[in-house]
């Protein structure tokens, strides 16, 4: 399963990418997380459906302590093959 997630709010400069990477790896998810020029964060998660749902719920609940999540857009796509999870710069 693959989910693409776009997060709006105060989500840059608050360890959002680092914490997302840590949690994705703990859930055995592959993909990436990156800051967008719009001030949003984009993440792509691939893996078991229940683990993708867990990380999406964490994001919707506010993500890292310093973040302020205002909106979360989720779309499901065809699976691509990522071999790991990383932060894109």
Rosetta blueprint (number, residue, H / E / L):
1 X L
2 X E
3 X E
4 X E
5 X E
6 X E
7 X E
8 X E
9 X E
10 X E
11 X L
12 X L
13 X L
14 X L
15 X L
16 X H
17 X H
18 X H
19 X H
20 X H
21 X H
22 X H
23 X H
24 X H
25 X H
26 X H
27 X L
28 X L
29 X L
30 X E
31 X E
32 X E
33 X E
34 X E
35 X E
36 X L
37 X L
38 X L
39 X L
40 X L
41 X E
42 X E
43 X E
44 X E
45 X E
46 X E
47 X L
48 X L
49 X H
50 X H
51 X H
52 X H
53 X H
54 X H
55 X H
56 X H
57 X H
58 X H
59 X H
60 X H
61 X L
62 X L
63 X L
64 X L
65 X L
66 X L
67 X L
68 X E
69 X E
70 X E
71 X E
72 X E
73 X E
74 X E
75 X E
76 X E
77 X E
78 X L
79 X L
80 X L
81 X L
82 X L
83 X L
84 X L
85 X E
86 X E
87 X E
88 X E
89 X L
